[in-house]
Amino acid sequence: MQSVFVLHHLHILPSGEEDVKLIGVYRSVETAHSAVERLRIQPGFSDHPRIVDPLEDDDVQGFQIDEYPLDKDHWSEGYLTM
């Protein structure tokens, strides 16, 4: 199954609100890593330049790469608004 790799950058504002930026969608994890290398020195991104693993790291600020298989539902249940 083919996948794409989605790159986001997360910064938590002083108010506690999450500021998430969609950087791009890539054909391989290597091209996503290349994008991080290009961007990590830019203003804002340089404050949180590392790739984080939200399941392993306490500080989730920085770049996050997620793999998404193509032609698959990634939200398969409904939702409630409260």
N, CA, C and O atoms as CSV, one atom per row, in Angstrom:
chain,resi,resn,atom,element,x,y,z
A,1,MET,N,N,0.847,-1.181,0.000
A,1,MET,CA,C,0.000,0.000,0.000
A,1,MET,C,C,0.889,1.241,0.000
A,1,MET,O,O,1.861,1.315,0.752
A,2,GLN,N,N,0.559,2.192,-0.829
A,2,GLN,CA,C,1.314,3.435,-0.877
A,2,GLN,C,C,0.866,4.378,0.223
A,2,GLN,O,O,-0.286,4.354,0.658
A,3,SER,N,N,1.802,5.211,0.664
A,3,SER,CA,C,1.520,6.184,1.722
A,3,SER,C,C,2.035,7.546,1.324
A,3,SER,O,O,2.855,7.682,0.416
A,4,VAL,N,N,1.536,8.558,2.022
A,4,VAL,CA,C,2.112,9.898,1.966
A,4,VAL,C,C,2.537,10.249,3.387
A,4,VAL,O,O,2.073,9.654,4.360
A,5,PHE,N,N,3.424,11.221,3.480
A,5,PHE,CA,C,3.943,11.646,4.771
A,5,PHE,C,C,3.602,13.116,4.952
A,5,PHE,O,O,4.035,13.967,4.175
A,6,VAL,N,N,2.819,13.406,5.989
A,6,VAL,CA,C,2.320,14.748,6.261
A,6,VAL,C,C,3.210,15.381,7.324
A,6,VAL,O,O,3.450,14.802,8.383
A,7,LEU,N,N,3.695,16.584,7.016
A,7,LEU,CA,C,4.593,17.313,7.917
A,7,LEU,C,C,3.870,18.522,8.485
A,7,LEU,O,O,3.373,19.375,7.749
A,8,HIS,N,N,3.822,18.578,9.816
A,8,HIS,CA,C,3.244,19.711,10.558
A,8,HIS,C,C,4.314,20.299,11.459
A,8,HIS,O,O,5.306,19.644,11.778
A,9,HIS,N,N,4.098,21.546,11.867
A,9,HIS,CA,C,4.917,22.147,12.920
A,9,HIS,C,C,3.963,22.650,13.992
A,9,HIS,O,O,2.992,23.348,13.701
A,10,LEU,N,N,4.257,22.281,15.243
A,10,LEU,CA,C,3.412,22.662,16.383
A,10,LEU,C,C,4.184,23.590,17.299
A,10,LEU,O,O,5.326,23.322,17.672
A,11,HIS,N,N,3.533,24.688,17.653
A,11,HIS,CA,C,4.068,25.660,18.608
A,11,HIS,C,C,2.927,25.967,19.573
A,11,HIS,O,O,1.816,26.270,19.139
A,12,ILE,N,N,3.186,25.892,20.857
A,12,ILE,CA,C,2.162,26.215,21.850
A,12,ILE,C,C,2.333,27.666,22.278
A,12,ILE,O,O,3.393,28.057,22.765
A,13,LEU,N,N,1.289,28.457,22.094
A,13,LEU,CA,C,1.315,29.885,22.403
A,13,LEU,C,C,1.279,30.099,23.915
A,13,LEU,O,O,0.885,29.193,24.649
A,14,PRO,N,N,1.681,31.282,24.399
A,14,PRO,CA,C,1.641,31.561,25.842
A,14,PRO,C,C,0.257,31.344,26.462
A,14,PRO,O,O,0.152,31.034,27.649
A,15,SER,N,N,-0.792,31.504,25.671
A,15,SER,CA,C,-2.156,31.288,26.173
A,15,SER,C,C,-2.487,29.805,26.332
A,15,SER,O,O,-3.526,29.456,26.894
A,16,GLY,N,N,-1.600,28.924,25.834
A,16,GLY,CA,C,-1.843,27.494,25.875
A,16,GLY,C,C,-2.464,26.950,24.601
A,16,GLY,O,O,-2.577,25.737,24.427
A,17,GLU,N,N,-2.865,27.850,23.712
A,17,GLU,CA,C,-3.458,27.438,22.443
A,17,GLU,C,C,-2.383,26.864,21.524
A,17,GLU,O,O,-1.257,27.359,21.486
A,18,GLU,N,N,-2.743,25.811,20.782
A,18,GLU,CA,C,-1.813,25.201,19.848
A,18,GLU,C,C,-1.853,25.920,18.508
A,18,GLU,O,O,-2.926,26.155,17.952
A,19,ASP,N,N,-0.690,26.265,18.000
A,19,ASP,CA,C,-0.537,26.861,16.677
A,19,ASP,C,C,0.102,25.799,15.788
A,19,ASP,O,O,1.303,25.542,15.869
A,20,VAL,N,N,-0.726,25.184,14.935
A,20,VAL,CA,C,-0.265,24.095,14.078
A,20,VAL,C,C,-0.216,24.587,12.643
A,20,VAL,O,O,-1.175,25.169,12.136
A,21,LYS,N,N,0.918,24.344,11.997
A,21,LYS,CA,C,1.087,24.725,10.596
A,21,LYS,C,C,1.272,23.472,9.762
A,21,LYS,O,O,2.132,22.645,10.066
A,22,LEU,N,N,0.469,23.322,8.706
A,22,LEU,CA,C,0.670,22.247,7.749
A,22,LEU,C,C,1.792,22.685,6.821
A,22,LEU,O,O,1.643,23.663,6.088
A,23,ILE,N,N,2.911,21.974,6.843
A,23,ILE,CA,C,4.061,22.329,6.018
A,23,ILE,C,C,3.915,21.736,4.626
A,23,ILE,O,O,4.092,22.438,3.630
A,24,GLY,N,N,3.595,20.447,4.547
A,24,GLY,CA,C,3.473,19.824,3.237
A,24,GLY,C,C,3.156,18.345,3.336
A,24,GLY,O,O,3.117,17.758,4.417
A,25,VAL,N,N,2.931,17.762,2.160
A,25,VAL,CA,C,2.645,16.342,2.023
A,25,VAL,C,C,3.685,15.786,1.053
A,25,VAL,O,O,3.874,16.321,-0.039
A,26,TYR,N,N,4.362,14.705,1.462
A,26,TYR,CA,C,5.516,14.199,0.732
A,26,TYR,C,C,5.350,12.732,0.381
A,26,TYR,O,O,4.633,11.996,1.059
A,27,ARG,N,N,6.026,12.312,-0.692
A,27,ARG,CA,C,5.963,10.934,-1.173
A,27,ARG,C,C,6.774,9.969,-0.333
A,27,ARG,O,O,6.515,8.766,-0.346
A,28,SER,N,N,7.764,10.487,0.404
A,28,SER,CA,C,8.611,9.613,1.215
A,28,SER,C,C,8.967,10.309,2.520
A,28,SER,O,O,8.917,11.535,2.621
A,29,VAL,N,N,9.323,9.513,3.510
A,29,VAL,CA,C,9.746,10.080,4.786
A,29,VAL,C,C,11.050,10.852,4.601
A,29,VAL,O,O,11.304,11.823,5.314
A,30,GLU,N,N,11.871,10.425,3.652
A,30,GLU,CA,C,13.138,11.119,3.394
A,30,GLU,C,C,12.910,12.541,2.878
A,30,GLU,O,O,13.625,13.463,3.272
A,31,THR,N,N,11.919,12.726,1.997
A,31,THR,CA,C,11.658,14.079,1.500
A,31,THR,C,C,11.033,14.949,2.587
A,31,THR,O,O,11.242,16.162,2.602
A,32,ALA,N,N,10.274,14.349,3.488
A,32,ALA,CA,C,9.739,15.098,4.630
A,32,ALA,C,C,10.887,15.548,5.536
A,32,ALA,O,O,10.892,16.681,6.017
A,33,HIS,N,N,11.855,14.665,5.766
A,33,HIS,CA,C,13.028,15.029,6.572
A,33,HIS,C,C,13.836,16.129,5.892
A,33,HIS,O,O,14.369,17.008,6.570
A,34,SER,N,N,13.933,16.097,4.574
A,34,SER,CA,C,14.638,17.151,3.831
A,34,SER,C,C,13.954,18.502,4.024
A,34,SER,O,O,14.622,19.529,4.151
A,35,ALA,N,N,12.631,18.498,4.047
A,35,ALA,CA,C,11.889,19.738,4.286
A,35,ALA,C,C,12.199,20.284,5.675
A,35,ALA,O,O,12.363,21.493,5.844
A,36,VAL,N,N,12.279,19.407,6.666
A,36,VAL,CA,C,12.617,19.841,8.024
A,36,VAL,C,C,14.003,20.487,8.021
A,36,VAL,O,O,14.199,21.535,8.636
A,37,GLU,N,N,14.951,19.875,7.342
A,37,GLU,CA,C,16.307,20.431,7.289
A,37,GLU,C,C,16.307,21.827,6.672
A,37,GLU,O,O,17.046,22.700,7.129
A,38,ARG,N,N,15.497,22.049,5.650
A,38,ARG,CA,C,15.421,23.368,5.005
A,38,ARG,C,C,14.771,24.407,5.912
A,38,ARG,O,O,15.179,25.569,5.919
A,39,LEU,N,N,13.755,23.993,6.681
A,39,LEU,CA,C,12.942,24.940,7.445
A,39,LEU,C,C,13.417,25.190,8.864
A,39,LEU,O,O,13.111,26.237,9.434
A,40,ARG,N,N,14.154,24.258,9.451
A,40,ARG,CA,C,14.478,24.347,10.882
A,40,ARG,C,C,15.308,25.574,11.235
A,40,ARG,O,O,15.387,25.937,12.408
A,41,ILE,N,N,15.923,26.218,10.258
A,41,ILE,CA,C,16.723,27.424,10.538
A,41,ILE,C,C,15.929,28.712,10.324
A,41,ILE,O,O,16.431,29.802,10.602
A,42,GLN,N,N,14.705,28.596,9.835
A,42,GLN,CA,C,13.890,29.775,9.547
A,42,GLN,C,C,13.278,30.332,10.841
A,42,GLN,O,O,13.073,29.597,11.806
A,43,PRO,N,N,12.986,31.656,10.845
A,43,PRO,CA,C,12.375,32.266,12.037
A,43,PRO,C,C,11.110,31.516,12.458
A,43,PRO,O,O,10.322,31.077,11.620
A,44,GLY,N,N,10.939,31.382,13.744
A,44,GLY,CA,C,9.789,30.663,14.295
A,44,GLY,C,C,10.070,29.174,14.375
A,44,GLY,O,O,10.014,28.587,15.456
A,45,PHE,N,N,10.369,28.564,13.245
A,45,PHE,CA,C,10.685,27.138,13.251
A,45,PHE,C,C,11.951,26.870,14.057
A,45,PHE,O,O,12.081,25.821,14.687
A,46,SER,N,N,12.881,27.818,14.037
A,46,SER,CA,C,14.150,27.618,14.752
A,46,SER,C,C,13.961,27.610,16.275
A,46,SER,O,O,14.844,27.153,17.001
A,47,ASP,N,N,12.821,28.109,16.763
A,47,ASP,CA,C,12.540,28.044,18.200
A,47,ASP,C,C,12.234,26.614,18.645
A,47,ASP,O,O,12.458,26.261,19.803
A,48,HIS,N,N,11.728,25.803,17.737
A,48,HIS,CA,C,11.396,24.395,18.011
A,48,HIS,C,C,11.785,23.586,16.773
A,48,HIS,O,O,10.915,23.161,16.012
A,49,PRO,N,N,13.098,23.369,16.566
A,49,PRO,CA,C,13.580,22.826,15.292
A,49,PRO,C,C,13.611,21.303,15.170
A,49,PRO,O,O,13.961,20.782,14.111
A,50,ARG,N,N,13.259,20.592,16.216
A,50,ARG,CA,C,13.450,19.146,16.153
A,50,ARG,C,C,12.193,18.417,15.690
A,50,ARG,O,O,11.083,18.945,15.749
A,51,ILE,N,N,12.403,17.199,15.233
A,51,ILE,CA,C,11.284,16.309,14.907
A,51,ILE,C,C,10.910,15.592,16.199
A,51,ILE,O,O,11.753,14.964,16.839
A,52,VAL,N,N,9.662,15.690,16.567
A,52,VAL,CA,C,9.212,15.077,17.820
A,52,VAL,C,C,8.386,13.833,17.545
A,52,VAL,O,O,7.768,13.688,16.491
A,53,ASP,N,N,8.397,12.958,18.507
A,53,ASP,CA,C,7.523,11.790,18.509
A,53,ASP,C,C,6.519,12.018,19.627
A,53,ASP,O,O,6.869,11.866,20.798
A,54,PRO,N,N,5.267,12.383,19.300
A,54,PRO,CA,C,4.303,12.722,20.344
A,54,PRO,C,C,4.023,11.581,21.324
A,54,PRO,O,O,3.541,11.826,22.430
A,55,LEU,N,N,4.315,10.351,20.938
A,55,LEU,CA,C,4.099,9.219,21.837
A,55,LEU,C,C,5.265,9.029,22.807
A,55,LEU,O,O,5.116,8.368,23.834
A,56,GLU,N,N,6.421,9.605,22.484
A,56,GLU,CA,C,7.617,9.408,23.304
A,56,GLU,C,C,8.073,10.670,24.038
A,56,GLU,O,O,8.631,10.582,25.132
A,57,ASP,N,N,7.841,11.837,23.447
A,57,ASP,CA,C,8.382,13.092,23.971
A,57,ASP,C,C,7.369,13.826,24.837
A,57,ASP,O,O,6.184,13.882,24.511
A,58,ASP,N,N,7.851,14.396,25.959
A,58,ASP,CA,C,6.995,15.233,26.806
A,58,ASP,C,C,6.702,16.567,26.128
A,58,ASP,O,O,5.582,17.071,26.209
A,59,ASP,N,N,7.695,17.139,25.463
A,59,ASP,CA,C,7.525,18.407,24.750
A,59,ASP,C,C,7.163,18.094,23.306
A,59,ASP,O,O,8.004,17.607,22.549
A,60,VAL,N,N,5.930,18.366,22.919
A,60,VAL,CA,C,5.457,18.026,21.572
A,60,VAL,C,C,5.645,19.167,20.583
A,60,VAL,O,O,5.179,19.081,19.447
A,61,GLN,N,N,6.322,20.235,20.998
A,61,GLN,CA,C,6.541,21.351,20.092
A,61,GLN,C,C,7.652,21.024,19.103
A,61,GLN,O,O,8.712,20.519,19.474
A,62,GLY,N,N,7.388,21.321,17.861
A,62,GLY,CA,C,8.360,21.073,16.810
A,62,GLY,C,C,7.687,20.428,15.612
A,62,GLY,O,O,6.471,20.508,15.440
A,63,PHE,N,N,8.505,19.786,14.785
A,63,PHE,CA,C,8.024,19.152,13.562
A,63,PHE,C,C,7.484,17.763,13.884
A,63,PHE,O,O,8.040,17.039,14.709
A,64,GLN,N,N,6.387,17.407,13.214
A,64,GLN,CA,C,5.808,16.081,13.361
A,64,GLN,C,C,5.541,15.521,11.973
A,64,GLN,O,O,4.947,16.186,11.125
A,65,ILE,N,N,5.987,14.291,11.755
A,65,ILE,CA,C,5.783,13.610,10.478
A,65,ILE,C,C,4.863,12.422,10.733
A,65,ILE,O,O,5.156,11.561,11.562
A,66,ASP,N,N,3.750,12.389,10.010
A,66,ASP,CA,C,2.779,11.301,10.154
A,66,ASP,C,C,2.590,10.614,8.807
A,66,ASP,O,O,2.464,11.268,7.772
A,67,GLU,N,N,2.573,9.290,8.838
A,67,GLU,CA,C,2.358,8.505,7.626
A,67,GLU,C,C,0.873,8.210,7.473
A,67,GLU,O,O,0.206,7.805,8.425
A,68,TYR,N,N,0.362,8.420,6.256
A,68,TYR,CA,C,-1.035,8.132,5.942
A,68,TYR,C,C,-1.100,7.242,4.701
A,68,TYR,O,O,-0.730,7.677,3.610
A,69,PRO,N,N,-1.567,5.997,4.857
A,69,PRO,CA,C,-1.786,5.153,3.683
A,69,PRO,C,C,-2.857,5.783,2.784
A,69,PRO,O,O,-3.834,6.350,3.274
A,70,LEU,N,N,-2.664,5.679,1.487
A,70,LEU,CA,C,-3.628,6.219,0.530
A,70,LEU,C,C,-4.847,5.307,0.403
A,70,LEU,O,O,-4.783,4.110,0.681
A,71,ASP,N,N,-5.946,5.902,-0.020
A,71,ASP,CA,C,-7.198,5.177,-0.276
A,71,ASP,C,C,-7.722,4.463,0.957
A,71,ASP,O,O,-8.254,3.356,0.872
A,72,LYS,N,N,-7.567,5.109,2.103
A,72,LYS,CA,C,-8.042,4.547,3.362
A,72,LYS,C,C,-8.692,5.666,4.166
A,72,LYS,O,O,-8.191,6.790,4.183
A,73,ASP,N,N,-9.800,5.365,4.828
A,73,ASP,CA,C,-10.419,6.332,5.732
A,73,ASP,C,C,-9.564,6.427,6.988
A,73,ASP,O,O,-9.192,5.411,7.575
A,74,HIS,N,N,-9.258,7.643,7.390
A,74,HIS,CA,C,-8.441,7.840,8.590
A,74,HIS,C,C,-9.265,8.361,9.760
A,74,HIS,O,O,-8.761,8.483,10.877
A,75,TRP,N,N,-10.507,8.660,9.507
A,75,TRP,CA,C,-11.462,8.996,10.571
A,75,TRP,C,C,-12.716,8.232,10.203
A,75,TRP,O,O,-13.510,8.694,9.383
A,76,SER,N,N,-12.900,7.071,10.799
A,76,SER,CA,C,-13.957,6.182,10.364
A,76,SER,C,C,-15.189,6.181,11.257
A,76,SER,O,O,-16.147,5.452,11.000
A,77,GLU,N,N,-15.164,6.995,12.304
A,77,GLU,CA,C,-16.317,7.084,13.199
A,77,GLU,C,C,-16.854,8.508,13.167
A,77,GLU,O,O,-16.161,9.434,12.747
A,78,GLY,N,N,-18.067,8.668,13.605
A,78,GLY,CA,C,-18.660,10.003,13.689
A,78,GLY,C,C,-18.036,10.791,14.831
A,78,GLY,O,O,-17.018,10.395,15.397
A,79,TYR,N,N,-18.670,11.919,15.160
A,79,TYR,CA,C,-18.184,12.749,16.256
A,79,TYR,C,C,-19.351,13.483,16.896
A,79,TYR,O,O,-20.414,13.634,16.293
A,80,LEU,N,N,-19.140,13.931,18.109
A,80,LEU,CA,C,-20.121,14.708,18.853
A,80,LEU,C,C,-19.547,16.089,19.138
A,80,LEU,O,O,-18.355,16.228,19.413
A,81,THR,N,N,-20.381,17.087,19.073
A,81,THR,CA,C,-19.998,18.436,19.461
A,81,THR,C,C,-20.694,18.737,20.769
A,81,THR,O,O,-21.912,18.597,20.885
A,82,MET,N,N,-19.907,19.156,21.763
A,82,MET,CA,C,-20.491,19.425,23.077
A,82,MET,C,C,-20.364,20.882,23.421
A,82,MET,O,O,-20.799,21.303,24.493
